Amino acid sequence: MARWWRQHLRCRRARGRAELGVSAKNPRTPPQPLTADVADVCTLATDRPLFRIHTVRGTHPTPWDGLREYGPLPQSRWEPQPPPSDFYPGNGVAYVAKDPITAFAEVFQNRRRIVISADKAISAWFPKRPLRLLDLTQGWPTRNGASASLHAAPKSTTQAWAHQIHTQLSSSLQIDGLYVPSTMTLAPMVVLFTRSQDAFPKAPTFSQLLTHRDSRVLASKAAISLNWPLL
């Protein structure tokens, strides 16, 4: 009986740690001061476009080149702001993709269907200068006490890591944000921090409501690739 009870308690503690998002692979917060060098920074050139789907109508519209300074939001994965959620001037974030399919996958992932509406737009642009990004697709997470699966950890965990990266490494490495895998497509995504603001051009190369015919073409291709309904 005593042996069964001890095993029962161990199982309960293990379940409790899992519910809290704590694991040996990906601790909720970095277990040690973060380190990085120039080899951990990748450079995104100016000849590749970035894509973003953003809200243009409603309570909280976002311009194509806007960085959100309110956070952390529970639904967003790599928030540089510390809890509790509030406005943090000078500490903004924007999530962008290197391809339109990933942009659609990230924005419409909760319902797994793409909804065409006039309250969202898709924009694309070329950075004015190369972007310096901490590369989380290689060995950096493992060397800092996490694992290659850090990008798929609970959002409370990835938010805590993003905040510590922003706090500990942004200035010393002069990074514009993070280079991370999309949890939906595994394609690379870019998380932009405030330092990237001067890399936006004066105007986007493309920016149209999702109801525009060209946007519909992109949405249709994404729906086919993801096998999601297009509404």
Secondary structure, 3 states (H helix, E strand, C coil): CHHHHHHHHHHHHHHHHHHCCCCCCCCCCCCCCCCCCHHHEEEECCCCCEEEEEECCCCCCCCCCCCECEECCCCCCCCCCCCCCEECCCCCEEEEECCHHHHHHHHCCCCCCECCCCCEEEEEECCCCCEEEEECCCCHHHHCCCCCCHHHCCHHHHHHHHHHHHHHHHHHHCCCEEEEECCCCCCEEEEEEHHHHHHCCCCCCEEEECCCHHHHHHHHHHHHHHCCCEC
